[in-house]
Amino acid sequence: MKAVFYGRNGGPEVLEYGDVPDPAAGAGQVLVRVSAVSIEGGDLIHRRTVPPTSARHVGGYQAAGVVEAVGAGVTVVRPGQRVVGQADRGSHAELFVVPQERIFPVPDGLDLDLAAPVPVLFGTASDALFEFGRLRAGETVLVQGAAGGVGVACVQLAKRAGARVIGTARGADRLERLTALGMDAGIDHSAEDIGRRARELTGGAGVDLVVDMAGGAAVPQLLDALGHRGRYVVVGAAGGGPQSFSFADLLSKQLTVSGVYLALEIHTARVHDLVRGFLEDVASGDLTVPVDSVFPLRDAARAHAHVEEGHPFGRVLLHP
Ligand SMILES: NC(=O)c1ccc[n+]([C@@H]2O[C@H](COP(=O)([O-])OP(=O)(O)OC[C@H]3O[C@@H](n4cnc5c(N)ncnc54)[C@H](OP(=O)(O)O)[C@@H]3O)[C@@H](O)[C@H]2O)c1
């Protein structure tokens, strides 16, 4: 099959397109013929930092397609069914092997391009806001990195739950697009002080919850944005750089800090129930998956570079 692989860590330039042996579904596994790959933030981190398993390591962890075959003991789907799945690696290919506990059937009528990002985007956003962030109606949440994949999901879910949503993104045009998705107020993180602006927007009180996709140098500004007894949920560090919280930071406002790592719970009945609902909501149009752009699989290096440097709005996809 055709796939995108790498044999050393590095930037998008380490990605190569070529032939690798077809994978097979082992016991408890589902073989998916891929229609759409959702490029995840974690795909970039793995490519840069996690040692490849072979000279032709196929990366990527989320894609949608049609079940080609199932291994022994698979009960959740059958060949020919449309699915979206998540695995530790292998999505950047024509065929993708997924453990059955990480497979989600796609509802009739839902485009596989729109289904491909749903489990990680909305699952992570939901856990960040509600499972760990304990967001309630009437509270204010600040979403750092709101124009990215998880960010656009956070904005929509928080608004739907009755919260006031402040989001950060680079550039007025992307902030405008977030307003159309339900964001109440935007902060251009490349031009404004996030802490000062969030305090202005909340009459000095600060926000109840920060959901941070970016980490890096903005962490002190995000701590400043939080009010008394605020909660800070760590999702990712797309902005790189150092991230840390001192005892004094936590004590000064009685803050709570939580980390979210959806992959640890994506196999659970709790997350399956959530994702099933989100797939239905996207199918019915209640939730939106903004697709920034679609690249052919052979152009994965260009697509990864666009995710890293191009400030896409929502998700970037690959088509085998
Ligand atoms: N913990 C989990 O379970 C989990 C699950 C999914 C993803 N993640 C991680 O969470 C992060 C976000 O994921 P994603 O899929 O939403 O990634 P994404 O689509 O690439 O979006 C990342 C966002 O981060 C923002 N950003 C980057 N540098 C920034 C900076 N210095 N200051 C402020 N914002 C900055 C970008 O906003 P601008 O373009 O506007 O600058 C971009 O919208 C990634 O690091 C990913 O690996 C974690």
The ligand as a MOL file (V3000), in Angstrom:
LIG
                    3D

  0  0  0     0  0            999 V3000
M  V30 BEGIN CTAB
M  V30 COUNTS 48 52 0 0 0
M  V30 BEGIN ATOM
M  V30 1 N -4.1800 16.0700 25.8750 0
M  V30 2 C -4.8690 15.5220 24.9000 0
M  V30 3 O -5.5830 14.5260 25.0610 0
M  V30 4 C -4.7600 16.1520 23.5500 0
M  V30 5 C -5.6610 15.8100 22.5310 0
M  V30 6 C -5.5650 16.4910 21.3150 0
M  V30 7 C -4.5710 17.4320 21.1300 0
M  V30 8 N -3.6860 17.6890 22.1350 0 CHG=1
M  V30 9 C -2.6340 18.7040 22.0140 0
M  V30 10 O -3.2770 19.9520 22.2040 0
M  V30 11 C -2.6940 20.9340 21.3710 0
M  V30 12 C -3.7690 21.5170 20.4970 0
M  V30 13 O -4.2650 20.5010 19.6420 0
M  V30 14 P -4.9880 20.8870 18.2980 0
M  V30 15 O -5.3000 19.6210 17.6410 0
M  V30 16 O -6.0630 21.8560 18.5700 0 CHG=-1
M  V30 17 O -3.7780 21.6030 17.5200 0
M  V30 18 P -3.8410 22.6480 16.3400 0
M  V30 19 O -5.0570 22.4290 15.5310 0
M  V30 20 O -2.5170 22.5790 15.6930 0
M  V30 21 O -4.0250 24.0480 17.0950 0
M  V30 22 C -3.0420 24.5430 17.9430 0
M  V30 23 C -3.4130 25.9610 18.3030 0
M  V30 24 O -2.4470 26.4450 19.2210 0
M  V30 25 C -2.3100 27.8160 19.0080 0
M  V30 26 N -0.9850 28.3020 19.3540 0
M  V30 27 C 0.1920 27.8500 18.9090 0
M  V30 28 N 1.1820 28.5700 19.4410 0
M  V30 29 C 0.6100 29.5040 20.2320 0
M  V30 30 C 1.1200 30.5220 21.0570 0
M  V30 31 N 2.4450 30.7230 21.1820 0
M  V30 32 N 0.2410 31.2830 21.7380 0
M  V30 33 C -1.0810 31.0630 21.6240 0
M  V30 34 N -1.6220 30.1080 20.8570 0
M  V30 35 C -0.7840 29.3520 20.1600 0
M  V30 36 C -2.5320 28.0240 17.5250 0
M  V30 37 O -3.2010 29.2490 17.3960 0
M  V30 38 P -2.7680 30.3770 16.3510 0
M  V30 39 O -2.5960 29.6740 15.0200 0
M  V30 40 O -3.9060 31.3140 16.4080 0
M  V30 41 O -1.4880 30.9550 16.8510 0
M  V30 42 C -3.4120 26.8620 17.1030 0
M  V30 43 O -4.7230 27.2860 16.8150 0
M  V30 44 C -1.5850 20.2350 20.5900 0
M  V30 45 O -0.3680 20.4750 21.2580 0
M  V30 46 C -1.9610 18.7700 20.6640 0
M  V30 47 O -0.8400 17.9370 20.5950 0
M  V30 48 C -3.7680 17.0840 23.3330 0
M  V30 END ATOM
M  V30 BEGIN BOND
M  V30 1 1 1 2
M  V30 2 2 2 3
M  V30 3 1 2 4
M  V30 4 1 4 5
M  V30 5 2 4 48
M  V30 6 2 5 6
M  V30 7 1 6 7
M  V30 8 2 7 8
M  V30 9 1 8 9
M  V30 10 1 8 48
M  V30 11 1 9 10
M  V30 12 1 9 46
M  V30 13 1 10 11
M  V30 14 1 11 12
M  V30 15 1 11 44
M  V30 16 1 12 13
M  V30 17 1 13 14
M  V30 18 2 14 15
M  V30 19 1 14 16
M  V30 20 1 14 17
M  V30 21 1 17 18
M  V30 22 2 18 19
M  V30 23 1 18 20
M  V30 24 1 18 21
M  V30 25 1 21 22
M  V30 26 1 22 23
M  V30 27 1 23 24
M  V30 28 1 23 42
M  V30 29 1 24 25
M  V30 30 1 25 26
M  V30 31 1 25 36
M  V30 32 1 26 27
M  V30 33 1 26 35
M  V30 34 2 27 28
M  V30 35 1 28 29
M  V30 36 1 29 30
M  V30 37 2 29 35
M  V30 38 1 30 31
M  V30 39 2 30 32
M  V30 40 1 32 33
M  V30 41 2 33 34
M  V30 42 1 34 35
M  V30 43 1 36 37
M  V30 44 1 36 42
M  V30 45 1 37 38
M  V30 46 2 38 39
M  V30 47 1 38 40
M  V30 48 1 38 41
M  V30 49 1 42 43
M  V30 50 1 44 45
M  V30 51 1 44 46
M  V30 52 1 46 47
M  V30 END BOND
M  V30 END CTAB
M  END
